Amino acid sequence: MAENIVIDDTPVDVSTEVNFIWSIANKLRGTYQSDKYKDVIIPMTIIRRFECALEETKDKVIAQVEEDEKNGDESPDKIFQKIAGYQFYNKSKYTLKELCNDSPKIKTNFESYLEGFSPNAQDIINNLEFKKQIDKMAANNRLFSVVQAFREIDLSPKPIDNIKMGYIFEELIRKFSENAEAGDHYTGRDIIKCMVSILLSEGCEDLKEPQKEITILDQACGTGGMLSTSYNFLSVFNPTAKIRLYGQEINPESYAMCMAEMLIRGQDVSNLRKMDTMKSDCFPTKKMRFVIENPPFGTAWGGKDAAEGVEHAVLEEAKKKENGRFPAGTPGSGDMQLLFMQSAVNKMNDDNGRAAIIENGSPLFSGGTSSGESQIRRYLLEHDLIEAIIALPTDLFYNTGIATYIWVLSKNKRKERRGKVQLIDATSICHKLRKALGNKSNEITKEDREQITKLYNDFTPGELVKVFENEDFMYREYA
């Protein structure tokens, strides 16, 4: 039996900071509906964190700006990054505190302050469309009070390191994701922790090596929750590990928040791309130790409902067959989940790559024996890639109550698992929330997570666990 590893992932207490930031939203009442507070609070939190981080080196950056102006020159990005000590910087002489000293000009000066940020930081601000919010706040006499409130919170790295700031950021995003619209791009941390726990419970002996480089990819990374949670777990699993996070995301707002999260954590943001995964693999030469993702359910890749250019890109990639990302072909054009799954297999390290992917029931049950879906399932079975499929409780997500499943894929199954598929019924392993959050009325607690991980890890048939030979599924219509 493999080792059942339990990680103590008790989060850092960030209630004081989160409650203070959350209270600032009260200043937006009347001008904003409550579900739109995030349009101001998230960008302002990012801006304040960046400012606090840059405070110690600000004078040196300004000195370099003045030297450049004197010489009629402009130093390259890398020079300012080196001086600032971060991947981002700000050339403006303003601070949030100084902006408040000239309230009549706060809008103009604030815009100038934002324009002083480095291109990667401005990319975040632009994708969040924050300049629209500046106009709106200024027109409704809200800008000064919001800037004044944010200047009071200390988010500098000494009292609040990257890990703690990551938790603050995660908690704010969670709070703003409790309505259905925002929840479209959010997977609860309870679900992600369960996925990561399962991934780390087998075939991970190599991760304990000192200074081990560990690569993690999310092809639909949203706001970065799966990447950041994986990072937190692996940091506990091996504190010396060099964890490299990779992500692709098409939604501009989600991409911006994810990029901010990665900058806050000191990750290389060049490994995060705003790109539709169905159109392109942004890391074609890089194989991953782990792939973890929750791709969109029921989103078309072909036909009139598909995004522009996606159908052509998918069909061209499918022509490559074994040399491409979709070697088993394409499923029905109305759902891209099995394309994401094939792409995940393609990205997994050939020696020991592992993946955990959230899907709805469609990849399991749609299509007849000759359908594209069935041929993809056949491919996964014939290549012995499916370790387990875990049926989760319903009502786990903020925006849907439907049944969902974790597919666990591996390119290096342990001996007992070879040629077999494990099915786990975890639909009853959860706890009720005291108060429902959107459609989410159930959660997977730490105890629930440990129970599910143990069922998976023990690999023992029983009331909640069935083990089948791959061939048992291969030629049946529901296979």
C-alpha positions, -999 to 999 in steps of 0.1 A, spaced: 0 0 0 12 35 -8 19 60 20 -11 80 31 3 115 37 -17 140 57 -6 176 55 -15 201 82 -27 230 60 -41 252 88 -43 286 71 -26 317 85 -50 340 104 -58 369 81 -91 379 96 -79 413 109 -65 424 75 -94 410 55 -120 425 78 -104 459 75 -102 458 37 -138 444 35 -150 474 57 -137 498 30 -164 485 7 -189 504 29 -176 536 13 -189 524 -21 -225 520 -10 -250 539 -32 -226 542 -61 -220 504 -64 -242 473 -60 -226 449 -34 -217 424 -61 -196 451 -78 -175 461 -48 -148 438 -60 -143 460 -91 -127 485 -67 -115 465 -37 -95 438 -55 -75 463 -77 -69 487 -47 -56 458 -26 -32 448 -54 -20 485 -58 -15 489 -20 4 457 -17 27 467 -46 32 501 -30 41 487 4 65 462 -11 82 489 -31 85 514 -3 120 506 8 135 510 -26 112 538 -39 138 566 -34 164 546 -54 140 541 -82 131 578 -83 168 586 -83 173 564 -114 143 581 -131 159 615 -125 192 603 -137 176 590 -169 158 623 -174 190 642 -169 208 621 -195 179 620 -219 178 583 -215 155 555 -203 169 525 -184 155 491 -194 129 472 -175 155 448 -159 174 477 -143 144 490 -125 134 455 -114 169 451 -100 167 484 -81 132 478 -69 140 442 -58 108 428 -74 95 419 -109 75 451 -108 82 488 -99 67 523 -100 85 553 -114 59 578 -100 69 602 -72 34 599 -58 22 575 -30 -14 569 -19 -6 591 11 7 620 -10 -23 617 -33 -46 626 -4 -27 659 2 -42 673 -30 -78 662 -30 -90 685 -58 -65 668 -82 -67 633 -69 -82 618 -100 -55 632 -123 -27 625 -99 -39 590 -92 -40 582 -129 -4 595 -132 6 573 -103 -8 542 -119 10 551 -152 42 549 -133 39 512 -127 59 487 -147 42 472 -178 33 439 -160 16 457 -132 -2 480 -157 -13 449 -175 -31 438 -143 -47 472 -139 -58 474 -175 -73 438 -175 -93 447 -144 -105 478 -163 -98 498 -131 -96 532 -149 -133 530 -155 -138 526 -117 -116 557 -111 -139 577 -133 -170 563 -116 -156 569 -81 -145 605 -89 -178 613 -105 -196 602 -73 -172 616 -47 -159 582 -36 -123 582 -49 -107 603 -21 -123 583 7 -113 550 -8 -77 560 -14 -75 575 20 -87 543 36 -63 520 17 -33 542 26 -39 532 62 -34 495 59 1 481 61 6 454 35 44 455 35 63 422 32 79 424 67 47 420 87 29 402 59 51 378 39 41 364 5 23 334 20 2 355 44 -6 380 16 -16 351 -6 -41 340 20 -55 376 23 -59 378 -15 -75 343 -16 -100 352 11 -110 384 -6 -116 366 -38 -136 339 -20 -158 365 -4 -165 381 -37 -171 348 -54 -201 339 -33 -225 351 -59 -232 330 -90 -217 354 -115 -183 357 -98 -184 320 -89 -181 311 -126 -144 314 -123 -139 301 -88 -134 266 -74 -137 263 -36 -105 257 -17 -121 227 1 -124 210 -33 -89 220 -44 -73 208 -12 -89 174 -17 -75 172 -53 -40 182 -41 -42 157 -12 -50 129 -36 -22 139 -60 4 139 -33 -7 107 -17 9 84 -43 39 84 -66 56 114 -50 87 100 -33 109 121 -56 93 154 -43 111 150 -10 145 156 -26 163 188 -14 158 217 -38 135 196 -59 120 215 -89 83 209 -91 62 221 -120 24 226 -118 1 236 -146 -35 248 -147 -48 252 -183 -79 271 -171 -64 288 -141 -90 314 -133 -79 336 -104 -51 311 -95 -67 292 -67 -56 258 -78 -20 270 -84 -18 289 -51 -33 260 -31 -10 235 -47 19 259 -38 8 260 -2 6 223 1 39 216 -16 57 242 5 47 222 36 54 188 19 90 200 10 100 235 23 132 235 1 113 227 -31 115 251 -61 79 253 -71 72 266 -106 36 275 -114 23 277 -150 -12 288 -161 -33 298 -190 -66 318 -187 -88 335 -213 -110 357 -190 -92 391 -186 -104 398 -151 -95 363 -138 -61 365 -156 -53 398 -140 -61 385 -105 -41 354 -111 -12 375 -123 -13 396 -92 -14 365 -71 17 352 -88 35 385 -84 26 386 -48 40 351 -43 72 360 -62 65 336 -90 78 342 -126 48 358 -142 61 350 -177 47 315 -169 12 329 -168 -4 336 -202 -37 351 -213 -46 325 -239 -74 302 -248 -60 267 -242 -80 253 -270 -62 276 -294 -26 271 -282 -3 255 -257 19 284 -244 45 260 -230 50 235 -258 84 223 -248 76 220 -210 62 188 -194 47 191 -160 50 170 -128 14 179 -120 -17 192 -139 -46 203 -118 -76 221 -133 -114 226 -135 -121 233 -172 -154 249 -183 -184 226 -184 -205 224 -215 -186 251 -234 -186 247 -272 -154 243 -291 -171 241 -325 -202 254 -343 -220 287 -339 -215 289 -301 -178 285 -302 -154 314 -296 -138 328 -328 -110 307 -341 -113 279 -316 -129 253 -340 -102 258 -366 -74 256 -340 -89 224 -325 -94 206 -359 -58 216 -370 -44 202 -337 -64 170 -340 -49 164 -375 -15 158 -358 -30 127 -341 -3 111 -318 20 141 -324 -6 166 -311 -25 174 -280 -57 156 -291 -44 121 -302 -78 104 -297 -97 129 -318 -125 153 -309 -157 149 -288 -190 165 -298 -186 201 -306 -208 213 -277 -184 204 -249 -146 208 -247 -140 189 -214 -124 159 -231 -102 181 -251 -89 196 -219 -83 161 -206 -63 151 -236 -43 182 -234 -36 175 -198 -23 141 -207 -1 156 -233 14 180 -207 21 154 -180 57 143 -175 62 110 -193 80 95 -163 58 104 -134 32 130 -144 0 131 -124 -32 150 -129 -64 158 -111 -92 172 -131 -128 183 -122 -154 173 -147 -192 170 -148 -210 139 -159 -207 145 -196 -171 131 -201 -183 99 -184 -216 93 -200 -221 112 -232 -218 96 -267 -224 61 -280 -198 34 -287 -187 49 -319 -188 85 -308 -158 108 -303 -163 108 -266 -162 70 -265 -130 69 -286 -113 93 -262 -123 72 -232 -110 41 -250 -77 59 -256 -74 68 -219 -81 32 -209 -59 15 -235 -30 37 -224 -38 29 -188 -40 66 -178 -70 66 -155 -62 58 -118 -95 68 -103 -128 86 -108 -142 101 -76 -179 111 -75 -181 143 -53 -211 155 -33 -235 179 -50 -238 215 -41 -201 221 -37 -198 251 -61 -211 286 -58 -227 287 -92 -240 251 -97 -254 222 -77 -247 195 -104 -228 163 -99 -190 166 -104 -162 141 -105 -124 142 -99 -105 123 -126 -71 111 -113 -47 105 -142 -12 90 -140 17 81 -163 33 60 -136 7 39 -118 19 18 -88 20 -19 -95 -14 -27 -79 -32 -1 -100 -19 -12 -134 -47 -22 -158 -73 -11 -133 -97 18 -127 -109 27 -92 -143 42 -87 -150 60 -54 -184 71 -42 -177 102 -21 -211 118 -26 -220 115 11 -186 125 24 -191 162 32 -206 185 59 -234 210 55 -226 246 57 -245 265 84 -255 290 57 -256 283 20 -233 305 -2 -251 307 -36 -255 271 -47 -228 259 -22 -245 243 7 -219 215 13 -182 216 20 -154 190 22 -138 195 56 -103 184 65 -117 152 80 -137 145 49 -106 151 27 -86 127 48 -113 100 44 -116 104 7 -78 104 3 -76 72 24 -102 55 3 -82 63 -28 -49 54 -12 -60 21 3 -73 9 -31 -95 -16 -13 -129 -26 -27 -158 -20 -4 -191 -2 1 -178 31 -14 -150 18 -36 -151 -4 -67 -121 -16 -87 -125 -27 -123 -102 -40 -150 -98 -14 -178 -113 -40 -202 -146 -40 -183 -153 -5 -196 -138 -7 -231 -166 -20 -253 -198 -10 -235 -219 20 -246 -214 37 -213 -176 32 -214 
